[in-house]
Amino acid sequence: MNIYETKYSLNLNHLFTMAARKNLKRDFLFVSKVLGKHLAIRPIILKIIGGILCRLWAEERENFHDPDTDILVQALISIENNQSTSLKFMEQVNKILSSPIPLKHKTLFVGFAETATGLAQSVFSSSSNSYYIHTTRENITQIRPSVFFCEEHSHATDHMIYPLNSNIFDEVEDIVLIDDELTTGKTSLNLIRNLSDSKTFGIISILDWRNDEYIKMYQNEKSRNIKVCSLVKGTIECNKSGELAFDDPEVDYSHSPLAKHKDICFNAPDFVEGFIESTGRFGISSEQNHLINKEIKQLAEILKKEQVKGNCLCLGTGEFIYIPCLLSAELGEKIFFHSTTRSPIYSMDCDHYAIKNKIAFPSHDDNNVTNYLYNIPRNFYDQVFVFSEKTFNEEAKKNFKKIFGYFNINNVIFVSWNPTTYKRNVI
């Protein structure tokens, strides 16, 4: 690993650690400490990293320098280092995060499923004069995808984009793709090549590992103006001496006691096949985002009534990351957030390795898809909120209750949204 640029004097240890993954195309993984995906985070971290990256884009694209960036960086470092922060300082941080940056150029931010959906929506939420949509691996039949492209190295290669407004790509000046890391940059180019070459394209990433060959690949796209900005720039080289030697144990929860549970189902008026629009899967605007933030505070008041004393895990599912993280950020202290994932990673309980334990189980809304949950500590959490756009079926709830029963968590709240309140006419 060769690092030649870092922004804002951030330490790499604040951003990621390493693991090996079950993927013949790419068998290493930068396990992010700020995404709320594989590792538990304080929920405000996802909002902070989005605020930092949005300001980085505004600085490099629009020459807009915001002195508040330094405060957000300081907050990220303090939280990652488990340093105490004053109430007054955190109030200042939250005030900054609730004040979107007005972009000069009307911008469409595009997040990559599944890992970067939360990160991308956090970047978008830190701006105004913008739209947001994310790619999805879900097969949605009521709407024709506007874009279909592939992520060649992934465990699940197909990506689709389903905007309700089919003109969304034409109504903006800048189209900015957001991912947690670039290794070759091929996935981003695969998407850009499916879009109009008359736009200014941007790529925002936490990590940019492109070597000279892949940087030149971008430069050769002469018909397109592509601007790449990241917090870390460097190169990596992986010397593989053979098959990876891992025991890779999985938690056997099959005989665990069932945790007690309760269901909370929120009504939501805008649905497409059981998915809620506030995630950005079908496109949302800055104006809609303002209303979403107001609604989050109202919904959080309902969840607060179910809280118990002690440590609480708020768990997103699959591509459903940002809305659960926003809700968990409203629930006070001793709250941790991360998400289930499709990504298969080797587990090994040893020092300096990211993934200590692994739970494999069928996806809560598709038994043909295996999901994973990593690094659940035993005897640490007193309660879990599990979030899903769609209501949980009984088999999915039973699996989760056994999983959490294994870790001696006996209070599970299943939080979902009601898909029957309104039927939208779509094509």
N, C-alpha and C positions, 0 to 999 in steps of 0.2 A: 504494500500500500504506500503510495507516494502522494503526499498532500502538498499542493502548491498554492492554495488560496483558501482562506476561511474568512467569512464575514463576521463582523461584530465581535471578534476575538472569542467566539464560541469554542468550547472544548469538545472534541469528538465524543468524549464519554458522556456528554450531556445529550447527545443525539441518537446514538445507536450502540448496540453490542452485536455479537456474531453468533451464528448457528449454521448447521448444515441442514439442507432440506432434501426431500426425496424427489429429485427432479434430475433426470439424466442430462437435460439441456443446460442446467445451471444448478450446481449442487451446493452453493453457498448462499447465505441470506444475511442481509443487514437488518437486524431486528431493531426496529425503531423504539426509542424510549419516549416519543412525543406524539405518536399517532393514536394511541389507545386501541391498538389492534391485538397484537400477541402478548404484550406486557401491560399490566395494570398501571394506570397513571392517575394523578390528581386531575379531575376533569378540566380544570381551568387551563392545563397545559396545552390541550388541543386548541383552545381559543387563542392562547398566547402565540403559539407557533404560526397559526394562521394570520394573526395580526402582524407578526414580524415579516412573513413572506409577502403579504400584501404591500407592506411599506417598501420592501426590497424591490418589488416590481414597479411601484410608483416612482421610486427613486431612479431606477435604471431606464424606464420607458419614458417618464414624464418629467424627469429632473426635479421631482418633488421630495425634499428632505424633511422628514418629520422627526423632531427631537424626541418625541415620545417613544421612538424605536429603542433608544437606550434604556428606557424604563422597562419596556417589555422584555428586553434581553436580560436585564438585571433580575426581573421577576422569575424568568425561566431558570436561570442559574441558581437562584436562591431556593426555589422549590425542588429542583433536581438534587441539590446538595443537602436537602432537609434542613435548611437554615430557617430560623424563625423570621417571619415578616410581620411588621406592624399592621394593625387594622387600617390605619390611615393610608399606608402604602398600598395595600390591596384594594382599598376603595379607589385610589388613584388609578390602579391597573384596570379595574373594572370599568371605570369611567372612560378610559382610553378605548377599551375593547367595545364599548357601546357607542362609540363615535366614529362611524364609517368614514373612510377617506373618499372625497369626491373625485373620481377619475375624470380627466379631460376627455379621453376617448371612450366612447360607449364600448363596453367590453363584455364578451361572453367567456366565462370561466368554465372549463370542462374538466371534471374529475374522472380518474381512472378507477373502475371497479376492480376488486372490491376494496382493496386496502386503502386507497387514497380518497375514497368518497368523503370521509369525515374531514380530512385535511383540506380538500379542495373547497368544501362548503364553508369551512372556517375562513379560508382566504377570501372567498366571495363575500361572506358576511361582514368582513372588515372594510368593504368598499361600498360606494353608491355609484349610480349610473352604470349598472352592470346587470348581467343575467348569469344564471348558473344552470348547468345540466351535467349529469354524469353518465358515463357508459354503464351498461349493465350486462350481466350474463344471464339474466332472466329472459325466458322466451315469452314475450307478450304478444297475444294474437289479435287484440282489438285495434292496435295501431301498427302501421307499417314502419319499420325502422328507416330513418333517413340515412343512416350511415351504418355500415358493417365493415369491421376490420379485425385483424388478428394480432395477438400478442404472442410472438413466436416461441419465446422461451418459457411461457407460463404452463402451470399444471392445467389451466382451463383457458384455451386460447381465444375463443370467440368473444368479441365485444360488439354490442349494438347500442345505438342512440335513438331514443323514441321521443322526439319533441312533440308536444301538443300543438305548438305553433311551428308549422313547417317552414316559416320564413325566418326563424330565429338566427340562422347563420348569415342571413343577408342584412339584418337590421343592425349589425354592430360593425365597428371599425377594427377592433382587435379581437382575435380568438386566442385564448391563453389556456394551454393544457397544463394540468397540475398532477404531479406524481411524487411519490416519496423519494425515488432515486432513479437516475439514468445510468445504465451500464453501457449500452450501445446507442440508445436513443432510437432504435428501429421502430418500437411500438408507436412513439409519438409521430414519427415520419409516416408510418402506415396510416395514421388518422389524418394527418395534414394533407397527404396526397389524395385523400377522398374529399377534400374541401376546396373551395374556390381559391385560386392563387392570387386574387386581387386584395386579400386581406393582409394585415400585419399579424403575424403569428408570434406567440410567445410560449415559452415553456418555463414553468416554475418548478423547481425541485429542491429538496433538502440537500441531496447528494448528487453530484455530477461526476461520474467515473469514466467519461468518454476519453478514449485515447486519440492520438492524432488521426488515425484512420477514420474513426467515427465522427470526429469534428469536421474533417474534410468532406465526409458524406453530406453533412449539413450545408457546408459551403457550396457544394455542387448543386444544391437546389436553387439555382440562380433565378428562377421565375418566382420564388417566394422569399419574402422578407421574414426571417425567423430569428427571434431574439431569445436567448437562453440565459436564465439567471438562477443561481443556487447559493446556498449557504456554504457549501464545501465543494471545491474542485480538486480533482486528483486523478490518479490512475491506479488500477489494481491489476495484479497478476496472480492467477491461481495455478499452482503447481500440483497436479494430482498424481499421486504415486500408485493408485489402484482404487479398488472399491473402499468406501468408507466403512470403518469398523466401529459400529455402534450397537449396543444392546437394544436400544430404542424400546424400553418398556412402555406399555400402555396401562393406565389405571383400569383395574377391573372393578367396575361399580355394579355388576349384575346382581350381587347379593346384598347390596347396601339397603339400609332402611329408607323408607320414603319420607322426605322432609314434608312438613306441613306447608300448605300453600293457600294463596288467595288470588283471585282474578280481578284485575281492574281493566275495564274496556272503555276507552274514550271514543266519543263520536267525532267523525270527521266528514265534512260534506263533499270533499273532492276525491273521488276514487277512480282508479283504472285497474280492474282485475285484482282488487284488494290491496293495491299499493297506494300510499298517500303522497300527495303532490308536494308536501312541505320538504321532502327529502331532495327535491330537485331532479328526480329521475326523469321527469317529463318537462322540466324547465321552469324556473321561477325568476322573478325580477327582484330588484332591490326593494321596490315598494311592497311586494308580497313578503319579503324577508322581514321587514319592519313589523308586519302583522303577525308573522310566525313567532318572533321574539316576544311579543306581548302575550300571545297564547301560551307559550312555554311557561311563563311565570304563573299563569292561572292553573295550568295542569300540574305544575310542581306543588302547588298548595294542596292539591288532592293527595299527592304521593306522600307529602310530609306527615299527613295524618296516620299513615301506615308505618312510619319509621319506628324502629326500636333502638335502644341504646347499644353502642358498640360500633364495630367496623362494618361497613356496608359495601357490597360489590354491586355496581350497576353494569349490566352486561348487554351490549348491543348484539345483534345477530346479522352475520353476513355483510351485506352492503348497507345495512341500517345502523349507521354509526353516529352521525352528527346530532340528530334530534335526541336520541337517548343521552348523548354526552351533555347537550345543553340542559336537559332535565336534571341530570345528576349534578351538574354544577350549581343548581339552585338548592340542593338538599343539605348544605352545611358542611360541617367538619366530618372527618373519618369516612369520607366517601372515596371510593376507587372505581375507575372505569376501564374496561376494555371490551373486546368483542370476540364472538366466535369467528372462525375462518375456514375457508376451503383448503388452505395451504398446508400440506403435510410436511412437518419438520421433525427431524430426529430429536429425541429427548435423551438427556443424560444428566444426572444429578451430580455435578462436579463444579468446582470453582471456575470462574471466568467463562462459563458457557451459559448461553441465554435461556435455554429451554430446559427447565428442571423436571417437569412432568407433563404428560400428555393424556388427554381424554378424547377418544374418537366415538362418534355417535351419528345417527342419521340426522340430516337437516330437519329442522322443525316443520318445514313446509314442502320437503321433497325427499322421500325415503331413498331415492336413487342417488342422492348426493351425500357424501360423507363430510361432516363438519368436525372441527377440532377446537379444543379449548386447552390453553396452556397455562402452566404456572399458577395453579390454584393452591395456596398454602393450607395446610390442615390446621384446624383450631384457631383460625384467624378471623374469619368473617362471621358475624352474627346474623346477617340478613343478606338476601340477594334480591334485586329487582332485575327481571329478565324482560327485555323489550323486543317486540316484534311488530311490524306493520300489520300483519295478518293475525287473526286469533289463533291461539295454540290448540292443536288437536290433543286428545287425551293421551295418546301414545307419546307425543313429544313432551308433554308435561310430566309424564311418568319417568321418562329418561332423565330430564333435568332434576327431578326430585330425588332420583337415585344418585345422580352425580353429586349433588350438593349434600345428600345424606352421607355419602362416603367421606366428605370433608367436614362432617359434624356441623353442618349448617342446617338449622331446622326451621327457618322462616324464609319462604320464597314467595315473592309477589310477581305474578305474570302480568305484564302491562302490554296491552295491544290496542288497536284502533278498530272501530266498528265499520265494516264494509257495506252495511245494508241501509244506511241512512239516505243515500243519494245515488242515482245511477246516471253517469255522464254518457252522452252520446258521442262516441268516437268512431273513427274509421281506420 
